[in-house]
């Protein structure tokens, strides 16, 4: 058995626990006719893995999960699995109501995914008991390990997260809510419940900006949409965070990440459409976003180009 097979056979939690690089959330590529372009998508994923991604989260929020049919979703996950060739794990999105989330979970399993990112249920604002039941039913319906995505209408009490952590098949929580007080109490409650190793992820948009604060809670895993279009900057930030290079982290936050977040805040849906514009700007035609998202304004695209130049120049200054 070669080393690649050894890595592939390891449990997902162990493969994610101490990542060698950023967690990559690729965009979904569309052709001129608006259909999913699997060849370009495979190239996008392959380039990300070669650039140093530690995992691929396919057809999740940045990948426009909401805009994909079940058939397109399965094709994207399968293409991501093919492109990674077992070098890094592939985690697929799953969402909507419980029945549909279970269907997506099974499609992801059929496509060869290593795990699931279970997103909030569609539309309803449920109580804690209902949310627990929803995610437990997803976990029970698949052999894939499940990471629960906390955000919007799926925000948990610390006690509820402890309940999730005790559920077979649920291995972690991705936090897109951003309440650090709540997260500290959650980490403490899960630790007191002693459910074994439970993973936490910073899942806020452009998570690098808030990652120094999350590291203070012991949360070292984070999603990186920036890796889609400037992997050089994302890798430099990941290395600086991992090695405790505070000056390097602050230089990238001040010179690139903070102004990028301020630009992202100028349009609804820019957490996806601005990233996709960045991928096109770096030479890979992944098409436009599907409605109800919309393309960034022309002036905002120009500002993004300037930010990319500034960020890359910061890396040159450090050499």
C-alpha positions in Angstrom: 0.0 0.0 0.0 1.5 3.4 -1.0 1.4 6.6 1.1 -1.6 8.0 -0.9 -3.6 4.9 -0.1 -2.7 5.2 3.6 -3.9 8.8 3.7 -7.1 8.0 1.8 -7.9 5.2 4.2 -7.6 7.4 7.3 -10.8 8.7 8.9 -12.0 12.1 7.7 -11.6 13.7 11.2 -8.0 12.6 11.4 -7.3 14.0 7.9 -8.8 17.3 8.7 -7.6 17.7 12.3 -4.2 19.2 11.4 -4.4 20.5 7.8 -1.3 21.1 5.8 -3.0 24.0 3.9 -6.3 25.9 3.6 -9.6 24.2 3.2 -10.6 24.8 -0.4 -14.2 25.6 -1.4 -14.2 25.7 -5.2 -16.7 27.6 -7.3 -18.9 25.7 -9.7 -18.0 26.3 -13.3 -20.6 27.0 -15.9 -20.2 27.1 -19.7 -21.5 29.8 -22.1 -24.9 28.0 -22.2 -25.2 28.1 -18.5 -24.8 24.4 -18.0 -22.2 23.0 -15.5 -18.8 22.8 -17.1 -17.3 19.7 -15.5 -14.0 19.9 -17.4 -13.3 23.4 -16.2 -14.5 22.4 -12.7 -12.1 19.5 -12.6 -9.2 21.8 -13.6 -10.2 24.3 -10.9 -10.2 21.5 -8.3 -7.0 20.0 -9.6 -5.2 23.3 -9.5 -6.4 23.9 -5.9 -5.0 20.6 -4.8 -1.7 21.1 -6.6 -1.5 24.6 -5.0 -1.7 23.1 -1.5 -5.3 22.6 -0.4 -5.7 20.2 2.5 -9.3 19.3 1.6 -11.9 20.1 -1.1 -15.4 21.1 0.0 -17.4 20.5 -3.2 -20.8 22.0 -4.1 -21.1 23.9 -0.8 -21.9 27.6 -0.3 -19.2 29.0 -2.5 -20.0 26.3 -5.0 -23.6 27.5 -5.3 -25.2 24.4 -3.8 -28.5 26.2 -3.8 -28.4 26.6 -7.6 -27.6 23.0 -8.5 -30.0 20.3 -9.5 -29.5 16.9 -7.7 -28.0 15.5 -10.9 -25.6 18.5 -11.3 -24.7 18.2 -7.6 -23.8 14.5 -8.0 -21.8 15.2 -11.1 -19.8 18.0 -9.4 -19.0 15.8 -6.4 -17.9 12.9 -8.6 -15.8 15.3 -10.7 -14.1 16.7 -7.5 -13.4 13.1 -6.4 -11.9 12.3 -9.7 -9.8 15.5 -9.8 -8.3 15.0 -6.3 -7.4 11.3 -7.0 -7.5 10.6 -3.3 -4.7 13.1 -2.4 -7.1 15.1 -0.1 -10.5 14.4 1.2 -13.7 15.6 -0.6 -16.5 16.9 1.5 -19.9 17.6 -0.2 -22.7 19.9 0.7 -26.1 18.7 1.8 -29.2 20.8 2.7 -32.8 21.8 2.4 -35.4 19.8 4.3 -34.5 16.5 6.0 -35.7 14.3 3.2 -33.8 16.2 0.5 -30.8 16.5 2.7 -30.8 12.7 3.1 -31.1 12.4 -0.7 -28.1 14.7 -1.2 -26.1 12.8 1.4 -26.7 9.5 -0.4 -25.9 11.1 -3.8 -22.6 12.4 -2.3 -21.8 8.9 -1.0 -22.5 7.4 -4.4 -20.2 9.9 -6.0 -17.4 8.9 -3.7 -17.3 11.8 -1.2 -15.4 11.4 2.1 -17.8 13.4 4.2 -20.7 15.9 4.3 -21.1 19.6 5.2 -24.8 19.7 6.4 -26.1 23.2 5.8 -29.1 24.8 7.5 -32.6 23.5 6.6 -34.6 25.4 4.1 -36.6 28.5 5.2 -37.9 27.4 8.6 -36.6 28.7 11.9 -36.8 25.5 14.0 -36.3 25.0 17.7 -33.3 23.2 19.1 -35.1 19.9 19.4 -36.2 20.0 15.8 -32.7 20.9 14.6 -31.1 18.0 16.6 -33.6 15.6 15.0 -32.9 17.0 11.5 -29.1 16.5 11.7 -29.4 13.2 13.6 -31.6 11.8 10.8 -29.1 12.9 8.2 -26.2 11.3 10.1 -28.2 8.1 10.6 -29.0 7.9 6.8 -25.4 7.9 5.6 -22.1 6.3 6.4 -20.4 9.6 5.6 -19.1 11.6 8.6 -21.1 14.8 9.0 -20.0 18.4 9.8 -22.9 20.6 10.8 -22.9 24.2 9.5 -24.1 26.7 12.1 -25.5 29.9 10.6 -28.6 31.9 9.8 -31.6 29.7 10.9 -29.5 27.0 12.4 -27.8 28.4 15.5 -27.3 26.1 18.5 -27.1 26.3 22.2 -23.9 24.9 23.7 -26.0 22.0 25.1 -27.4 21.2 21.7 -23.9 21.1 20.2 -22.9 18.7 23.0 -25.8 16.6 21.9 -24.6 16.7 18.2 -21.1 15.8 19.3 -22.5 12.7 21.1 -24.3 11.6 17.9 -22.7 8.8 15.9 -21.5 10.1 12.6 -21.4 13.8 13.5 -17.7 14.9 13.7 -17.7 18.6 13.8 -19.3 22.1 13.8 -18.6 24.8 11.2 -19.5 28.2 12.7 -20.8 30.8 10.3 -22.6 32.7 13.0 -19.6 34.6 14.5 -20.6 34.9 18.2 -17.3 34.3 20.0 -18.9 34.2 23.4 -21.3 31.5 22.2 -18.5 29.6 20.6 -16.4 29.7 23.8 -19.3 28.4 25.8 -20.0 25.7 23.2 -16.4 24.5 23.2 -16.5 24.3 27.0 -19.9 22.5 27.0 -18.7 19.9 24.5 -15.4 19.4 26.4 -17.4 18.8 29.6 -19.6 16.3 27.9 -16.4 14.4 26.8 -17.6 13.1 23.4 -14.1 12.5 22.2 -12.4 14.5 19.4 -14.9 17.0 17.9 -13.8 19.4 15.2 -14.6 23.1 15.0 -14.3 25.3 11.9 -14.4 29.0 11.4 -16.9 29.3 8.6 -17.4 33.0 8.4 -17.0 34.6 4.9 -13.4 35.4 4.3 -12.6 33.5 7.5 -8.9 34.6 7.5 -10.0 38.1 8.8 -11.4 36.6 12.0 -9.1 33.6 12.3 -6.8 35.2 14.9 -9.7 35.5 17.2 -10.9 32.0 16.6 -7.4 30.6 17.3 -7.8 32.2 20.7 -10.6 29.7 21.3 -8.4 26.8 20.0 -10.2 26.7 16.6 -7.5 26.3 14.0 -9.6 25.0 11.0 -11.2 27.5 8.7 -12.7 27.8 5.2 -10.9 29.8 2.6 -12.8 31.2 -0.4 -9.9 33.4 -1.2 -7.9 30.3 -2.0 -10.1 29.9 -5.1 -8.5 32.9 -6.8 -5.3 33.8 -5.0 -4.0 30.6 -3.4 -0.6 32.2 -2.9 -2.1 34.8 -0.5 -4.3 32.2 1.3 -1.3 29.8 1.7 0.9 32.6 3.0 -1.8 33.6 5.6 -2.3 29.9 6.6 1.4 29.5 7.1 1.7 32.7 9.1 -1.3 31.7 11.3 0.1 28.1 11.8 3.6 29.3 12.7 2.5 32.2 15.0 3.9 34.9 12.7 1.7 37.6 14.0 3.4 40.4 12.0 2.8 38.4 8.8 -0.8 37.8 9.6 -1.4 41.4 10.4 0.4 42.5 7.2 -2.0 40.4 5.1 -5.1 41.4 7.0 -4.3 45.1 6.7 -3.1 45.0 3.1 -5.5 42.5 1.6 -8.1 40.8 3.8 -9.7 43.8 5.5 -10.1 45.8 2.2 -11.4 42.7 0.5 -14.1 42.2 3.2 -15.0 45.8 2.9 -15.4 45.4 -0.9 -17.4 42.2 -0.4 -19.8 44.0 1.8 -20.8 46.4 -1.0 -23.0 43.8 -2.7 -25.4 41.1 -1.7 -24.1 37.7 -2.7 -20.5 39.0 -3.2 -19.2 36.2 -1.0 -19.7 34.0 -4.1 -19.9 36.3 -7.1 -16.8 38.4 -6.2 -14.9 35.2 -5.6 -16.0 33.9 -9.0 -15.0 37.1 -10.7 -11.5 36.7 -9.0 -11.2 33.2 -10.5 -12.0 34.5 -14.0 -9.5 37.4 -13.4 -6.7 34.9 -12.7 -7.3 33.1 -16.0 -9.9 30.4 -15.6 -13.3 31.0 -17.2 -15.7 29.5 -14.7 -18.7 31.5 -16.0 -21.0 33.8 -14.1 -23.1 33.0 -11.1 -26.6 31.7 -11.5 -29.6 33.7 -10.3 -30.7 34.7 -7.7 -27.1 35.9 -7.3 -25.8 38.6 -9.6 -22.5 39.7 -11.0 -20.4 42.4 -9.2 -20.6 45.9 -10.5 -17.8 46.9 -13.0 -16.2 49.3 -10.6 -16.1 46.6 -7.9 -14.4 44.2 -10.3 -11.7 46.9 -10.9 -11.2 47.3 -7.2 -10.8 43.6 -6.9 -8.1 43.6 -9.5 -6.3 46.3 -7.6 -6.6 44.3 -4.4 -5.2 41.2 -6.0 -2.2 43.1 -7.3 -1.7 44.7 -3.8 -1.9 41.3 -2.1 0.6 39.6 -4.4 2.9 42.6 -4.0 2.9 42.0 -0.3 4.1 38.5 -0.8 7.0 39.8 -3.0 8.0 42.2 -0.3 8.3 39.3 2.2 10.8 37.4 -0.1 
